[in-house]
Amino acid sequence: MENIRVPLSIEAVQQRATSLLTKLGSDAALERLAVLTTGYTPDPEREAEEPTYYDYPSLKVPVWHTEIIWYFFFGGLAAGSYLIASLALLFGSKEDRTIVRAGYYLALLALLPCPPLLIADLGRPERFLHMLRVFKVRSPMSMGTWSVMGFSLFSGLAVVIQAARDGLLGKWWGARLLANLPQKLFAVPGAFFAAFLGSYTGVLLAATSVPLWSRGKMLGAVFISSAFSTSSALISIVLRTFGVPARTLHKLEKLEWTAMLLETVGLLAFLRHANRTARPLVGTGPNEHGHTFWRFMFGGGLLLPWLLQTLSLLGGKGKHAGHANKKASKVGILIPLMALIGGYFLRRTIVEAGRSSSEDAHISLWNARH
């Protein structure tokens, strides 16, 4: 007899969520987490005696604003959605075509805000055009710009082919020609640009002199795993809304679970290597962002949805048949929604904590010595 998946009740989810978040509620608990993950124990008296230049910051504070945070977030969604759709296209079954369709459409939709956000952050639109005049392999910013351009080409091509196959472009000869193009052939180079786009933002941060970011050898891996987790969450929400085969949703859930696990491991490795420079990210003192990081990113946006996804997968062992109900369970929507929120706060807290670390004269000089 087939095993029937019994979703967790919303009451059980709320009880588990409340219990976990309550444990992360006190400053003392957050400080213990900060010390445990970074391996650095603050010593205010000793730190106050460290030599500085009249406590003036030795670095210029990054001028990145909210536009860059959203650019990182939407870029990750675009890259992850394209990669997931391409994997489903190349290695999936017929019923996984819904992932292909949703992934390619969502990749283009998530990509559309990226150029305006990037140009808005530059301040002057012509600066973006100047970046296209050069091609520097050793410059993460230059390579990132060209990766956006290359990814835009393949993402747009994938959507046009998919739209022609879905009959959205009509039945004229041009639409039939586009529908017959080898979509799999274009998916491979497009996946290369997508992987680069999803990871280069972390590499770009690590290439700066900002203390927190400069010690981020794992940031590229963290960002690409976050791109997978948030994108699989977004695709899952869309497919649950319209109703798809339960087997397909199960594959997305396993992918999301794996991506969140890799993201957790990479993030913990990053914090350990960052050591003292991670204090602005995980600490609870003035100008530190530990409250937001631990509660909204790590706790509510990564650890909790991973645990709930684990319970959901364990409760759904066996074969999966039928179609998901259009009125998906609240828990089924809640888990990917929390993962999406966590992906946003990952980028927000890292960017804001990076600015804080560059303002701290003690951390800047400590980082230079180590």
Residue pairs with C-beta under 8 A, 6 or more apart in sequence:
2 318
2 319
2 321
3 316
3 317
3 318
3 319
5 246
5 315
5 316
5 318
5 320
6 315
7 312
7 315
7 329
7 331
7 332
8 308
8 311
8 312
8 315
8 331
9 331
10 329
10 330
10 331
10 334
13 308
13 330
13 331
13 334
16 304
16 307
16 308
17 300
17 304
17 308
20 299
20 303
20 304
20 307
21 295
21 299
21 300
21 304
23 29
24 30
24 33
24 294
24 295
24 299
25 295
27 284
30 282
30 284
30 290
30 291
30 294
31 283
31 284
31 290
33 282
33 294
34 278
34 279
34 282
34 283
34 284
34 290
35 41
35 42
37 268
37 271
37 272
37 278
37 282
38 271
38 272
38 274
38 275
38 276
38 278
38 279
38 282
39 272
39 275
40 275
40 276
40 278
40 279
42 279
42 283
42 285
47 362
50 362
50 365
50 366
51 365
52 58
52 361
52 362
52 365
53 361
55 361
56 361
57 358
57 359
57 360
57 361
57 364
58 361
58 364
58 365
58 368
59 209
59 210
59 211
59 358
59 364
60 358
61 355
61 358
61 359
62 208
62 210
62 354
62 355
62 358
64 121
64 351
64 355
65 121
67 117
67 118
67 120
67 121
68 117
68 121
68 351
69 344
69 347
69 348
69 351
70 113
70 117
71 113
71 114
71 117
71 118
71 121
72 201
72 223
72 347
72 351
73 230
73 343
73 344
73 347
74 110
74 111
74 113
74 114
74 117
75 110
75 111
75 114
75 148
75 197
75 198
75 201
76 198
76 201
76 223
76 226
76 227
76 230
76 231
76 343
76 347
77 106
77 107
77 110
77 227
77 230
77 231
77 234
77 343
78 106
78 107
78 108
78 110
78 111
78 114
78 151
78 155
78 194
78 197
79 107
79 151
79 194
79 195
79 197
79 198
79 224
79 227
79 231
80 194
80 198
80 227
80 228
80 229
80 230
80 231
80 232
81 102
81 103
81 104
81 106
81 107
81 110
81 231
81 234
81 235
82 103
82 104
82 107
82 151
82 154
82 155
82 158
82 190
82 191
82 194
83 191
83 194
83 195
83 198
83 227
83 228
83 231
84 99
84 103
84 228
84 231
84 232
84 235
84 252
84 255
85 99
85 100
85 101
85 102
85 103
85 104
85 107
85 158
85 187
86 103
86 187
86 188
86 190
86 191
86 194
87 191
88 96
88 97
88 99
88 100
88 103
89 100
89 183
89 184
89 187
90 184
90 187
90 188
92 99
92 100
92 251
95 244
95 245
95 247
95 248
96 248
96 251
98 239
98 244
98 245
98 248
99 235
99 239
99 248
99 251
99 252
100 162
101 162
101 166
102 235
102 238
102 239
103 231
103 235
104 155
104 158
104 159
104 162
105 159
105 162
106 231
106 234
106 235
106 238
107 155
107 158
107 159
107 194
108 155
108 156
108 158
108 159
110 234
111 151
111 152
111 155
114 148
115 128
115 148
115 152
118 128
118 148
119 125
119 127
119 128
122 128
128 145
131 141
131 142
131 145
132 145
132 146
132 149
134 142
135 142
135 146
136 142
136 143
137 143
140 200
140 203
140 204
140 207
141 204
143 196
143 200
144 197
144 200
144 201
144 204
147 193
147 196
147 197
147 200
148 197
150 193
151 190
151 193
151 194
151 196
151 197
154 186
154 189
154 190
154 193
154 194
155 190
155 194
157 186
157 190
158 183
158 186
158 187
158 190
160 169
160 178
161 178
161 179
161 181
161 183
161 186
162 183
163 169
164 175
164 176
164 178
164 179
165 179
165 183
169 175
169 178
195 224
198 223
198 224
198 227
198 228
199 220
199 221
199 223
199 224
199 227
200 220
201 223
201 347
202 216
202 218
202 219
202 220
202 221
202 222
202 223
202 224
203 219
203 220
205 213
205 216
205 219
205 350
205 354
206 213
206 214
206 215
206 216
206 217
206 219
206 220
208 214
208 354
209 358
210 354
210 355
210 357
210 358
211 277
211 354
211 357
211 358
211 360
211 363
211 364
211 366
211 367
212 274
212 277
212 278
212 280
212 281
212 350
212 353
212 354
212 356
212 357
213 219
213 350
213 354
213 357
214 277
214 367
215 273
215 274
215 275
215 277
215 278
215 367
216 270
216 273
216 274
217 270
217 273
218 266
218 267
218 269
218 270
218 273
219 270
219 350
221 262
221 266
222 263
222 266
222 267
222 270
222 346
223 347
225 259
225 260
225 262
225 263
225 266
226 259
226 263
226 343
226 346
226 347
227 343
228 255
228 256
228 259
228 262
229 256
229 259
229 260
229 263
229 339
229 343
230 339
230 340
230 342
230 343
232 252
232 255
232 256
232 259
232 336
233 256
233 335
233 336
233 337
233 339
233 340
233 343
234 336
234 340
235 252
236 249
236 252
236 253
236 256
236 336
237 333
237 336
237 337
237 340
239 248
239 249
239 252
239 324
240 249
240 324
240 328
240 332
240 333
241 326
241 328
242 326
243 323
243 324
243 325
243 326
244 323
244 324
245 320
245 322
245 323
245 324
246 320
246 321
246 322
246 323
246 324
247 320
247 321
249 320
249 324
250 313
250 316
250 320
253 309
253 312
253 313
254 313
256 309
256 335
256 336
256 339
257 306
257 309
257 310
257 313
260 302
260 305
260 306
260 309
260 339
261 306
263 302
264 302
264 303
264 306
267 298
267 302
267 346
270 278
271 278
271 281
271 282
274 281
275 370
276 363
276 366
276 367
277 357
277 363
277 366
277 367
278 353
279 285
279 288
279 357
279 363
280 287
280 288
280 289
280 353
280 354
280 356
280 357
280 360
280 363
281 288
281 289
281 290
281 293
281 349
281 350
281 353
281 357
282 288
282 289
282 290
282 293
282 294
283 289
283 290
284 290
284 291
287 356
287 359
287 360
288 353
288 356
289 349
289 352
289 353
289 356
292 345
292 348
292 349
293 345
293 349
293 353
296 341
296 342
296 345
297 342
297 345
297 346
297 349
298 342
300 338
300 341
300 342
301 338
301 339
301 341
301 342
301 343
301 344
301 345
301 346
302 339
302 342
302 346
304 338
305 335
305 336
305 338
305 339
305 342
308 331
308 334
308 335
308 338
309 335
312 331
312 332
312 335
324 332
357 363
357 364
357 367
358 364
